[in-house]
């Protein structure tokens, strides 16, 4: 995700460089280039893009090569950013001639083509397992990369289902009669609050899944899932079993009252309508508006800001902020992956940042 | 419902010694059981950096433009990799296209408000003021200077042109930080379920 977004930010600097090398004085041709290039690339790639299946030589191996490939692409991106940065600085310091500019652009295009090595690698026969699906990393096609990257973490909460499976089966074996009432619950809604006869309230999150063809006896008591932070493992397990048995008994005796709760819980699939009434969505929206809006204001007006501060060459700052933007996109994706999983490393990063900021603050 | 208090404190503290804070998180705040934080915390951090960058740009001392543009560019960039991931984690992938693109509407909207209305108006006012002073000064010397001046494009010199705007932007960023921290407090549970020590695959003790 970071790489994908990063290239969107970096493309401005790349186009500027190509323009400088090829048709420098002609203003009209740059508009033509910007209009035609992306469309033609998309049209060409349309027929080539596909999902390359991984080799069957073990899941672990495939994952390893995948991360290896990913790191390679990451490295190339960073190299590209550094290269563009150096180019901008050199162009700024000295007046470069046309031929040097062409040389710079050749280097740039070489770096751009470097990730193509990954899909071409197995053709040379060095390493079989290199042909893991990299097409979708390589080609900035949002549907391919984003879904791939984001799908896997979402499968995580389903991990605990195996145990529930067995528990539910055990209950059925004890002789509790379930079917008729139960299927009516399943059909009614995805979320229900089920209040059991003895007064304890349970939220059965995925009751509908119980009778789905794939996971037959699966139940997730999401409220219990939430409280697992509080309870130790064995207590939680015990309560889970207790709750399951109570629920089945209650259902069997027809004593369950159902309160429907509209809409999916967080982390499940929302439609636009369902998301539009959620506070989370608007918090995200206005948070983005505040951050991105103010950032965009600076980026848009940076030329004038630097002019008003008395810098003669405003274009360096524009190019530079484009590169910072790229690095921010790249780093943002990377760091957010880390902090979503390891808060501890995040603390270390914050400390590092503070150490970095101290000299800057002191200089002011 | 959950209590936003501990998480907020959790996000704000975290500077001195790791060991001390790890212990503090564990014991006092109770958020050390799973070392996971919601993604929007990064947006809050980025906006804090951007607020600092805005202040630096507003002060306008030599060199601050470099650091300020770095901070703002970095912060702005990291928004765009955090938002889609967050949106997909909270609202699922089934209707990701429309959800994400509705979120993206905030970008041109913010540009329209902050760049078009706020910055443009304030800049023009300041430039008008400067020209007024200039013409006032020149009108004593030569009257035909006045006609030439009024044909020129409105230009503003000095850090003053964008100072007010940038301070407003700092305030906006701080509002953004607050919004994101509220979001963090609200969604922490989801993230613990997704990546927590007991629930997910990313485990760290």
Contacts between the chains, C-beta under 8 A, distances in Angstrom:
chain1	res1	chain2	res2	distance
A	1	B	81	5.3
A	1	B	84	6.1
A	1	B	85	5.8
A	2	B	81	4.5
A	5	B	77	7.7
A	5	B	80	4.6
A	5	B	81	5.0
A	5	B	84	7.8
A	6	B	77	7.6
A	6	B	81	7.7
A	8	B	80	7.7
A	9	B	77	6.0
A	9	B	80	7.7
A	146	B	84	6.3
A	146	B	88	7.4
A	146	B	96	7.5
A	147	B	93	6.2
A	147	B	96	7.7
A	150	B	85	6.5
A	150	B	88	4.6
A	150	B	89	7.4
A	150	B	93	6.3
A	151	B	93	6.7
A	153	B	89	7.3
A	153	B	194	6.0
A	153	B	195	6.8
A	153	B	200	7.4
A	153	B	201	7.8
A	154	B	88	7.7
A	154	B	89	7.0
A	154	B	92	7.7
A	154	B	93	7.2
A	154	B	194	7.3
A	156	B	193	7.9
A	156	B	194	5.4
A	156	B	195	6.6
A	156	B	199	6.6
A	156	B	200	3.7
A	156	B	201	5.5
A	157	B	193	5.1
A	157	B	194	6.2
A	157	B	199	5.9
A	157	B	200	7.0
A	159	B	199	7.1
A	159	B	200	7.2
A	159	B	201	7.5
A	160	B	199	7.1
A	225	B	193	6.6
A	225	B	199	7.5
A	226	B	189	6.0
A	226	B	193	7.5
A	228	B	198	5.9
A	228	B	199	7.5
A	229	B	33	5.6
A	229	B	34	7.2
A	229	B	192	6.7
A	229	B	196	7.8
A	229	B	198	7.9
A	233	B	198	7.5
A	264	B	92	7.3
A	266	B	90	5.3
A	266	B	91	7.9
A	266	B	187	6.6
A	266	B	190	4.7
A	267	B	89	6.5
A	267	B	90	6.5
A	267	B	92	7.1
A	267	B	190	5.1
A	267	B	193	7.1
A	267	B	194	6.8
A	268	B	92	5.4
A	269	B	91	7.5
A	269	B	92	3.3
A	269	B	93	6.9
A	269	B	94	3.6
A	269	B	95	6.8
A	270	B	90	8.0
A	270	B	91	4.1
A	270	B	92	5.6
A	270	B	94	7.7
A	270	B	95	6.4
A	270	B	99	6.9
A	271	B	94	7.7
A	271	B	95	5.3
A	272	B	95	6.0
A	272	B	98	4.9
A	272	B	99	6.3
A	272	B	102	6.7
A	275	B	91	5.1
A	275	B	95	7.8
A	275	B	99	5.7
A	278	B	91	8.0
A	279	B	186	7.3
A	280	B	90	5.7
A	280	B	183	6.3
A	280	B	186	6.1
A	280	B	187	6.4
A	281	B	90	7.8
A	281	B	91	7.0
A	281	B	99	7.7
A	281	B	103	7.9
A	283	B	179	5.3
A	283	B	180	7.4
A	283	B	182	5.9
A	283	B	183	4.3
A	283	B	186	7.4
A	284	B	40	7.2
A	284	B	83	7.0
A	284	B	86	6.3
A	284	B	87	6.7
A	284	B	90	7.5
A	284	B	103	6.3
A	284	B	183	6.2
A	285	B	102	7.6
A	285	B	103	5.7
A	285	B	106	5.3
A	286	B	106	7.3
A	286	B	176	7.6
A	286	B	179	5.5
A	287	B	40	6.9
A	287	B	43	6.1
A	287	B	47	7.8
A	287	B	176	5.2
A	287	B	179	4.3
A	287	B	180	4.5
A	287	B	183	6.4
A	288	B	43	7.7
A	288	B	79	6.2
A	288	B	83	5.7
A	288	B	103	6.1
A	288	B	106	4.6
A	288	B	107	7.3
A	288	B	110	7.9
A	289	B	106	3.9
A	289	B	107	7.9
A	289	B	109	6.2
A	289	B	110	4.5
A	289	B	176	7.8
A	290	B	47	6.9
A	290	B	110	7.3
A	290	B	172	4.9
A	290	B	173	6.2
A	290	B	175	5.4
A	290	B	176	3.0
A	290	B	179	6.7
A	291	B	43	6.2
A	291	B	46	6.6
A	291	B	47	4.7
A	291	B	50	6.5
A	291	B	75	6.8
A	291	B	76	7.3
A	291	B	79	5.1
A	291	B	173	6.6
A	291	B	176	4.7
A	291	B	180	8.0
A	292	B	76	6.3
A	292	B	79	5.1
A	292	B	80	7.6
A	292	B	106	6.4
A	292	B	107	5.0
A	292	B	110	5.6
A	293	B	106	7.0
A	293	B	107	7.1
A	293	B	109	7.1
A	293	B	110	1.9
A	293	B	111	6.1
A	293	B	113	6.4
A	293	B	114	4.8
A	293	B	115	7.9
A	293	B	172	7.0
A	294	B	50	6.5
A	294	B	54	6.8
A	294	B	110	7.1
A	294	B	114	5.7
A	294	B	169	4.1
A	294	B	172	4.9
A	294	B	173	5.6
A	294	B	176	7.7
A	295	B	50	5.9
A	295	B	72	5.5
A	295	B	73	7.7
A	295	B	75	6.0
A	295	B	76	3.1
A	295	B	79	7.1
A	296	B	76	6.8
A	296	B	107	6.5
A	296	B	110	6.2
A	296	B	111	4.6
A	296	B	114	7.4
A	296	B	115	6.5
A	297	B	110	7.6
A	297	B	111	6.7
A	297	B	114	4.1
A	297	B	115	4.3
A	297	B	118	7.5
A	297	B	119	5.6
A	297	B	165	7.3
A	297	B	169	6.2
A	298	B	53	7.6
A	298	B	54	7.1
A	298	B	57	6.8
A	298	B	68	7.9
A	298	B	69	7.4
A	298	B	72	4.7
A	298	B	76	7.8
A	298	B	166	7.7
A	298	B	169	7.2
A	299	B	72	7.3
A	299	B	73	7.2
A	299	B	76	6.6
A	300	B	111	6.7
A	300	B	115	4.9
A	301	B	115	6.5
A	301	B	119	5.6
A	301	B	123	7.9
A	301	B	162	7.0
A	302	B	69	6.4
A	304	B	123	7.1
A	304	B	156	7.9
A	304	B	161	7.6
A	304	B	162	7.7
A	305	B	57	6.4
A	305	B	65	7.3
A	305	B	161	7.8
A	305	B	162	5.3
A	306	B	65	6.0
A	307	B	155	8.0
A	308	B	156	5.5
A	308	B	157	5.8
A	308	B	158	6.2
A	308	B	159	7.0
A	308	B	161	4.5
A	308	B	162	6.5
A	309	B	60	5.4
A	309	B	65	6.0
A	309	B	158	7.7
A	309	B	159	6.0
A	310	B	157	7.4
A	311	B	65	6.9
A	317	B	65	6.5
A	317	B	69	5.6
A	320	B	66	7.8
A	320	B	69	6.2
A	320	B	70	7.8
A	320	B	73	7.5
A	321	B	69	4.7
A	321	B	70	8.0
A	321	B	72	7.1
A	321	B	73	4.1
A	322	B	73	7.5
A	323	B	73	7.6
A	324	B	69	6.6
A	324	B	70	5.2
A	324	B	72	7.8
A	324	B	73	2.9
A	324	B	74	5.1
A	324	B	77	6.7
A	325	B	73	4.6
A	325	B	74	7.6
A	325	B	76	5.9
A	325	B	77	4.1
A	326	B	77	6.5
A	327	B	73	7.9
A	327	B	74	6.5
A	327	B	77	6.7
A	328	B	46	7.5
A	328	B	73	6.1
A	328	B	74	3.9
A	328	B	75	6.5
A	328	B	76	6.4
A	328	B	77	2.4
A	328	B	78	4.4
A	329	B	77	4.1
A	329	B	78	6.6
A	329	B	80	5.4
A	329	B	81	5.0
A	330	B	77	7.7
A	330	B	81	7.5
A	331	B	74	7.3
A	331	B	77	7.8
A	331	B	78	6.4
A	332	B	42	6.4
A	332	B	46	7.0
A	332	B	77	6.2
A	332	B	78	2.7
A	332	B	79	7.1
A	332	B	80	7.2
A	332	B	81	4.0
A	332	B	82	5.4
A	333	B	78	8.0
A	333	B	81	3.6
A	333	B	82	7.6
A	333	B	85	7.3
A	335	B	42	6.0
A	335	B	78	7.4
A	336	B	39	4.8
A	336	B	42	4.7
A	336	B	78	7.7
A	336	B	81	6.7
A	336	B	82	5.0
A	336	B	85	6.2
A	339	B	36	7.8
A	339	B	37	5.1
A	339	B	39	7.3
A	339	B	41	6.4
A	339	B	42	6.1
A	340	B	36	6.1
A	340	B	37	6.9
A	340	B	38	7.2
A	340	B	39	5.3
A	340	B	191	6.2
A	340	B	194	7.7
A	340	B	195	5.6
A	340	B	202	7.7
A	341	B	35	7.7
A	341	B	36	6.0
A	341	B	195	4.9
A	341	B	202	3.5
A	341	B	204	7.0
A	342	B	35	5.4
A	342	B	36	7.4
A	342	B	202	7.2
A	342	B	204	5.0
A	343	B	25	7.9
A	343	B	34	8.0
A	343	B	35	3.9
A	343	B	36	5.9
A	343	B	37	5.0
A	344	B	18	7.4
A	344	B	22	6.7
A	344	B	35	4.8
A	344	B	204	6.7
A	346	B	14	8.0
A	346	B	37	6.3
A	346	B	41	7.8
A	347	B	14	5.3
A	347	B	18	5.6
A	347	B	21	6.2
A	347	B	22	7.3
A	348	B	18	6.3
A	350	B	14	5.3
A	350	B	15	6.7
A	350	B	45	7.7
A	351	B	14	8.0
A	351	B	15	6.6
A	351	B	16	7.9
A	351	B	18	6.8
A	354	B	15	5.6
A	360	B	67	6.4
A	364	B	59	7.8
A	364	B	61	7.7
